[in-house]
Amino acid sequence: MTDTAIILDEIDGRKAAAFVIAGQLDDFFLTSPDSFGLVPGTICRGVIDQFVKGQGGVFIKLPDGFKGFLRNAKGLRLGEKILIQVTSYPDEGKAIPVTDRIIFKGRGVIITPHAKGINVSRQIKSDEEKLRILDIINETVPEDLNSGMIIRSMAINLDDHTLLEEIKVLIHLSEKVLSDKGTEIELLVQGDNAHALALREWPVFKKSQVFMRGFEENGILDQLVELMDPRVVMGLGSIFIEPTRALVAVDVNTGGDFSPASGLKANLHLARVLPRQLRLRGLGGQITLDLAPMAKKDRKQFELAITKSFKTDPVESTLVGWTPLGHFEIQRKRERVPLRLSLKL
């Protein structure tokens, strides 16, 4: 197997995907059970059901008896039909978060009906690549297209034909959905399963880096079992990552290291490994870090380290900062079902 690989397999009859770097699991997708509701990216026709006083939001009836919550209810009427898209998984017992600002996401481009114009990812540095991509867009996009487009950084890894075809497919899908005239509650576009999501989001550049089957042979199942344990070993110390109903608590211990610098060392190690641990465990929402003791003058060094680590993490996260009690808080989008709830090994 190559140093970087995507392995597409199944667990309990559900599609699963592993992104592996040098034998170590770096990311993992598992198609959620039906009981967890509509997956992020799903587009539905819903019905305005109930306004929430004081919050400016509204509950929406969705297919299969699910209920969505839209934050901005301005201009909407009770019983009105509305096109929405699922943005993330809900907190336990709550409605599914949705938006009326629908997007159509591919590997190389995103079609944005509510934001016109063409925007190119800042990660595309080469002027030659920008011109190549823009030439393809000019060839493909109709002059009367009533949508915008975001060029993703991974567009540079797609050849002209592949990028051209993706743009055509996404434009056709967007026009079909946005011209919808239906009146009943209905699922219009199913969100991607684990295999489709992996091939869209992970940076693998050759077909030879994608493998069908192989979780057991490559130790993926063993690594998943380790992730079910809240304890993460790090030298003499340890990290405990424990989800509760209200938040995810992360506790850092220095173990048998009692040197003056042990607290800072343990906290810097946490800063390096935390994005991967949260990503693989499928954890989001409010993350509270109970760090090892360190001098206040060392906080800046920790902030720089954790900012650098989360900068390359694909899941949207906001580093909120320090609490009066000295904890560090992070707010993270709930893009995935927690591993402990969706996986039984």
C-alpha positions in Angstrom: 0.0 0.0 0.0 1.2 3.5 -0.7 2.1 6.0 2.0 -1.2 7.9 1.5 -4.3 5.8 0.8 -8.0 5.8 0.9 -9.6 2.4 1.9 -13.3 2.0 1.1 -14.9 -0.8 3.0 -18.1 -1.6 5.0 -18.8 -2.1 8.8 -22.1 -3.7 9.8 -23.4 -3.3 6.2 -22.7 0.4 6.2 -20.2 2.1 3.9 -17.1 3.3 5.7 -13.9 5.0 4.5 -10.4 5.4 6.0 -7.8 7.9 5.1 -4.4 6.5 6.0 -1.0 8.2 6.1 2.0 5.9 6.7 -0.2 3.2 8.2 -1.9 5.6 10.7 -5.6 6.4 10.5 -5.8 10.2 9.8 -9.5 10.5 9.0 -12.6 8.2 9.0 -16.1 8.4 7.6 -18.9 6.0 8.5 -22.4 6.2 6.9 -24.7 6.9 9.8 -27.6 4.7 10.8 -31.0 5.8 9.5 -32.1 6.5 13.1 -29.7 9.4 13.2 -31.8 11.4 10.7 -30.9 13.2 7.5 -27.2 13.4 6.8 -25.5 16.8 6.2 -25.7 17.9 2.6 -29.2 16.5 2.1 -31.6 18.8 0.3 -35.4 18.7 1.1 -38.6 20.4 0.4 -40.1 21.1 3.9 -43.0 23.0 5.4 -42.9 25.8 8.0 -44.3 24.3 11.1 -43.7 26.5 14.2 -42.1 29.8 14.9 -39.8 30.1 18.0 -40.5 33.3 19.8 -37.5 35.3 21.0 -35.0 33.3 18.8 -36.0 34.4 15.4 -36.0 30.8 14.2 -38.6 28.3 12.9 -39.2 24.6 13.1 -39.7 22.9 9.7 -41.4 19.6 8.9 -39.0 17.3 7.0 -39.3 13.9 5.3 -39.7 10.7 7.3 -41.1 12.6 10.3 -37.9 14.5 11.1 -38.0 18.1 12.2 -35.5 20.8 11.2 -34.6 24.2 12.8 -33.9 27.2 10.6 -32.3 30.2 12.5 -33.5 33.0 10.2 -37.3 33.0 9.8 -37.6 36.5 8.5 -40.3 36.8 5.8 -41.5 33.2 6.2 -45.2 32.2 6.8 -46.7 29.3 8.7 -47.5 26.4 6.3 -45.2 27.8 3.5 -43.1 25.3 1.4 -39.4 25.9 1.6 -36.2 24.3 0.1 -33.6 23.6 2.8 -30.3 21.8 3.2 -29.1 19.9 6.3 -25.9 21.6 7.7 -24.9 19.3 10.5 -26.1 16.6 12.9 -28.3 17.7 15.8 -27.6 17.6 19.5 -29.4 14.7 21.1 -33.1 15.2 21.3 -33.0 18.4 19.2 -34.1 19.4 15.7 -31.8 19.0 12.7 -29.9 22.2 11.9 -30.8 23.4 8.3 -30.2 26.4 6.1 -32.1 27.9 3.2 -28.8 29.0 1.5 -28.3 25.8 -0.5 -25.0 24.9 -2.0 -23.9 22.1 -4.4 -20.5 20.8 -3.5 -18.1 18.9 -5.7 -14.4 17.9 -5.4 -13.2 20.9 -7.4 -16.0 23.5 -7.3 -19.0 24.6 -5.2 -22.1 26.1 -6.9 -23.5 28.9 -4.7 -27.0 30.0 -5.9 -27.3 32.7 -3.2 -23.8 34.2 -3.8 -23.0 35.2 -7.3 -19.5 35.7 -8.8 -16.5 33.4 -9.0 -14.2 33.0 -6.0 -10.9 31.1 -6.1 -9.4 29.4 -3.1 -6.4 31.3 -1.6 -4.6 28.0 -1.5 -4.3 28.0 -5.3 -1.1 30.1 -5.6 -0.2 29.4 -9.2 -1.4 32.0 -11.7 -1.1 29.4 -14.5 -3.5 27.0 -12.6 -6.0 29.8 -11.9 -6.1 30.7 -15.6 -6.5 27.0 -16.6 -9.4 26.6 -14.3 -11.1 29.9 -15.2 -10.7 29.0 -18.9 -12.6 25.8 -18.2 -15.3 27.7 -16.4 -15.7 30.2 -19.2 -16.2 27.3 -21.6 -18.7 25.6 -19.4 -20.8 28.1 -17.5 -23.8 29.5 -19.4 -23.9 33.3 -19.6 -27.3 33.4 -17.9 -26.3 31.2 -15.0 -28.0 32.7 -11.9 -25.5 31.3 -9.4 -22.0 31.9 -8.2 -19.1 29.4 -7.9 -16.2 28.7 -5.5 -13.1 27.1 -6.9 -11.8 24.7 -4.3 -8.1 24.0 -3.7 -8.5 20.4 -4.9 -9.4 21.7 -8.4 -5.7 21.8 -9.2 -5.6 18.0 -9.0 -8.4 17.5 -11.5 -7.7 17.3 -15.2 -9.6 19.5 -17.7 -12.1 16.9 -18.7 -12.9 15.8 -15.1 -13.3 19.4 -13.9 -15.5 20.2 -16.9 -17.8 17.3 -16.3 -18.1 18.0 -12.6 -19.1 21.6 -13.3 -21.7 20.5 -15.9 -23.2 17.9 -13.5 -23.4 20.4 -10.6 -25.0 23.2 -12.7 -27.6 20.7 -14.0 -28.4 19.5 -10.5 -28.6 23.0 -9.1 -31.0 24.2 -11.9 -33.2 21.1 -11.4 -33.5 21.6 -7.7 -34.0 25.3 -7.7 -36.7 25.1 -10.4 -38.6 22.6 -8.2 -42.4 23.2 -8.2 -43.4 20.4 -5.9 -45.8 21.1 -3.0 -45.3 18.0 -0.7 -42.6 17.4 1.9 -40.0 15.4 0.0 -36.3 14.5 -0.1 -34.8 15.9 -3.3 -31.0 15.2 -3.0 -29.6 12.6 -0.6 -26.4 13.7 1.2 -23.2 11.8 0.4 -22.5 8.4 2.0 -19.0 7.7 3.4 -17.5 6.5 0.1 -18.7 9.5 -1.9 -17.7 11.9 0.9 -14.2 10.4 1.1 -13.6 10.6 -2.7 -14.8 14.2 -2.6 -13.0 15.5 0.4 -9.7 13.7 0.8 -6.5 14.7 -1.0 -5.6 11.6 -3.0 -4.4 12.2 -6.5 -4.2 8.8 -8.2 -6.6 5.9 -8.6 -3.8 3.6 -7.4 -4.1 5.2 -4.0 -7.7 4.1 -3.6 -8.4 0.5 -2.3 -11.6 -1.4 -2.1 -11.7 -3.4 1.1 -8.8 -3.9 3.5 -9.8 -2.5 6.9 -8.9 -5.7 8.7 -5.7 -6.4 6.8 -4.4 -2.8 7.4 -5.2 -2.6 11.1 -8.0 -0.1 10.7 -10.4 -2.0 12.9 -7.8 -2.2 15.7 -7.2 1.6 15.5 -11.0 2.2 15.7 -11.2 0.1 18.8 -8.5 2.2 20.4 -10.6 5.3 19.6 -13.4 4.0 21.7 -11.2 4.4 24.8 -11.4 8.0 26.2 -7.7 7.7 27.2 -5.0 8.8 24.8 -1.5 7.8 25.9 1.3 10.3 25.5 4.7 9.3 26.9 4.5 9.6 30.7 1.3 11.5 30.7 -2.2 11.0 29.2 -5.2 12.8 27.7 -8.8 11.9 28.5 -11.5 12.9 25.9 -14.9 12.3 27.4 -18.2 13.4 25.7 -21.1 14.4 28.0 -24.6 15.6 27.2 -23.5 19.3 27.4 -20.0 19.3 26.1 -16.8 17.3 25.4 -14.4 17.5 28.3 -10.7 17.1 27.5 -8.4 16.5 30.5 -4.6 16.7 30.3 -2.4 14.9 32.9 1.4 15.0 33.1 1.6 11.6 34.8 5.0 10.8 36.4 6.7 13.9 34.9 7.0 16.5 37.7 9.5 18.8 36.1 8.6 22.6 35.9 8.1 22.4 32.1 6.0 19.2 32.2 2.7 21.1 32.1 3.6 23.1 29.0 5.0 20.1 27.3 1.8 18.1 27.9 -0.4 21.0 26.7 1.7 21.5 23.5 1.4 17.8 22.8 -2.4 18.1 23.2 -2.4 21.0 20.8 -0.8 18.9 18.1 -3.0 15.8 18.4 -6.4 17.2 19.4 -7.7 18.0 15.9 -7.1 14.4 14.7 -8.6 12.9 17.9 -11.8 15.0 17.6 -12.0 14.3 13.9 -11.7 10.5 14.2 -14.0 10.3 17.2 -16.6 12.4 15.4 -16.9 14.9 18.2 -18.2 18.5 17.9 -20.2 21.1 19.8 -18.6 22.8 22.9 -15.1 21.4 23.6 -13.6 22.4 27.0 -9.9 21.8 27.7 -8.8 21.3 31.3 -5.1 21.8 30.7 -2.1 20.7 32.8 -0.8 23.5 35.1 1.4 26.0 33.3 2.5 29.6 33.9 0.3 32.3 32.4 3.2 33.5 30.4 3.1 30.2 28.5 -0.5 30.6 27.3 0.6 32.5 24.2 2.8 29.6 23.1 -0.1 27.2 23.6 -2.5 29.5 21.7 -0.1 29.6 18.7 0.4 25.8 18.7 -3.3 25.0 18.8 -4.2 27.7 16.2 -1.6 26.1 13.9 -3.0 22.6 14.4 -6.7 23.6 13.8 -5.8 25.7 10.7 -5.5 22.5 8.5 -8.4 20.6 10.1 -11.3 20.2 7.7 -14.0 20.5 10.3 -15.1 24.1 11.0 -13.9 25.1 14.5 -13.7 28.3 16.5 -11.1 28.8 19.1 -13.1 30.7 21.7 -10.3 31.2 24.2 -9.8 31.2 28.0 -12.5 31.0 30.7 -12.1 32.8 34.1 -11.3 29.4 35.6 -8.3 28.9 33.2 -10.0 26.4 30.8 -9.7 26.8 27.0 -12.8 26.5 25.0 -13.5 25.5 21.3 -16.7 25.5 19.4 -16.8 22.8 16.7 -19.3 22.0 14.0 -21.2 18.7 14.4 -20.4 17.3 11.0 -20.3 13.7 12.1 -22.1 11.2 14.3 -19.9 10.5 17.4 -18.0 7.2 16.8 -19.1 5.7 20.1 -22.7 6.0 19.0 -22.5 4.9 15.4 -19.9 2.1 15.7 -20.0 -1.3 17.4 -16.9 -3.5 17.1 
